[in-house]
Amino acid sequence: MRPVSSTAPSIALRHPSLACALLSVTLLLAGCGYHQAGSATHIPANVRTLAVPIFDTHAQAFHTEMAFTQATIRELNTRTRYQILNSNSPDADATLHGTILTQTIAPLTYDASTGQSSSYLVSITAKVLLTAHDGHILYRNDSILYREQFQSTQDLNGFIQEDGYAVRRVAREFAHAIVSDMLESF
């Protein structure tokens, strides 16, 4: 008969399948991509000022580039500590260039009684490029697509043009997504 030790055998020796399961869970959680917010940023620590000039546009739409530029500046001011310059400044540590590539408005639903469109879908495609002062690319996304539905009215006395509001809603979503991706992408 073996002498009894004063220390109990470890759980791993008594239940090898439990030990394997615990090891698997530990490895799974370690590889999930959890990180401190901002630790995976595309923006180097030495960047203090960001220039955000008015976005370019290839779309035949009224002021979409202004809505996207303003929403992006607002989002950067709200969520970061960078000094934001709303022009293309040679003094900025980095510059965020945006381009509206396309903007389409397509009928989505029709009124059965009149046969006219009752709602539309606004689709906007854009791209952004964040470059350091030395020209090094810090962040790039060449194809960002956002859509928003808006209603139409047949009552001309109470007519309110809704597509501008839809574009501003798309711009807010775009700005939130881009800033999140630049700051906390995996």
N, C-alpha and C positions, 0 to 999 in steps of 0.2 A: 504494500500500500504506500502511495506517495504522501509525503507530508503536505499538509494544507498550508498554503501561503497566507500571510496576513493581508496581502493585497488581492482584491478580487480580479479575475481575468478581465481584460478589456471587452467591450461590446463587440468590437470587430472580430475578436477570436471566437466569441460565442455565436455571433450571427453574421457570417460573411455576406449574406445577401443584403442585409440591412446596411452594412458598411459600403457595399457597392452602390446602393441606391442613394445614400447620403453623399458619396463622392460624386455621383452623376449630377445630382441637384446642385451641388456646390460649383461644379464646372460649368453647368448650364447658366447659372446666375452670373458667374464671373464673365461669361462671354456675351451677355445680353446687350452690352453697349451703354450701360449706365455710366454717366459721367457728371461731373459738376457742371452746372449751367455755364456756358461760355468757354469751357475748356477745349471745345472742338472748333473754335471760331476760325474762320478764314482770314480774319483781320489780325495782323500782328500787334503785339503789345505797344510798339512804338508809334502807332497811328493814333493821333489825337484829334485831327480835323479831317472831315470828309466833305468834299465838294459834291453837290448834286445839281448839275445844270439841268435846265429844262429838257425833258426827254425829246428825242427826235421822233418823227412820225412818218410812216409811209402810207398811212390810212387817210382816206378822204372823209374825215369826221371833224367836227367842231370842238376844239379844246380838250380832246381826250388826253393829249400829252400833258396838259396843265393839271388835270385831275390826278393823273398817275404820279407826276412829280410832286405835287402838294401832299398827296397821301403818303408817299415814301418819306418825304422830309418830316412830316408829322409823326410817323411811326418811328423813325430814327431818333427824333427829339424825345419821344415818350419812353422808348425802351433802352436807350444807350446814353453814355456820358460823353459821346463825341461832340465836338463843336461842329455844327452843320452849316456849311456855306451853300447858299442857293445859287451859286454861279460857278463857272469853270475857273477856279483860282489856281495860279501857279504855286501859291503858298500852302495849299492843302496837302496833307500827308497821303491821301488817297482820293480817287474820284470815282463816283458811281455814274456810269452812263447807261441810260435806258433808251429803248427804241420801241415804239408801237409799230408792229409789223402789219397787222391786219385788224380791221374792225368790220364786222358784218352784223346786219339786223335782218332776221328771217322770221316770217310769220310762224307762229307756233300753234295757235288755236283759232277757230273761226266761229262766228256767230251763226247759228243754224237759220235764224229768221232772215238775216240780211245777206249772208254769204261773205261778209267782210271780216277781216282779221280782228280778233279781240285781244290777242296777246302776241308778243314778239319775244325773240331770244336774241340778246346782244352777246356776240362772241368776240373776244379781244385776244390777240396773240401778241406777246411782247418778248423782248430779250433784255438782259442786263449784263453789264461788265464792270467789275470793280478792279481798278488798277492802282498800284502804288505810285508814288511820286516818280520813281525810277522807271516806270513802265511795266513792271512785273505784274502779271495777272494774279489777283488775289481770289477772285470769285467770278464765275461765268455761268450763265444759264441762257441758252440760245432759243429756247422754245417754251414759253409759259402761256398756257391757255386758260382763260377764265370766261365763264358764261353767267348771264343773269337774265331772268325773265322780267318783263314789264307789261303792264296792261295798257290797252288802248281804249278810247271811249268814242262813241259815235255822237255823243251830245256835244255839239260845237259850242253851246252856251257855257257849259261847265268844263270845257276841254283844258286839260293840263298835260303838257308834254312830259311824259314819264321817262323817256330814254336817257335824259341827262342824269336823273337820279340813279338809274340802273348803272350807268357808267361810273358814277361816284362810288356806288356800292362795290362794283368790281374792283375799282382802284384801291379801296380800303382792304379788301381781301388779298389783292395782289401785294400791296405794301407789307401787310402782316406776314404773308408767306415768304417773301423775299428777305425781309429782315430776320425772320426766324431762321431761315436757311443759312444766311451769312453768319449768324451768331452761334447757332447751336446745331448745325448739321452733323450727322454721324459719318 
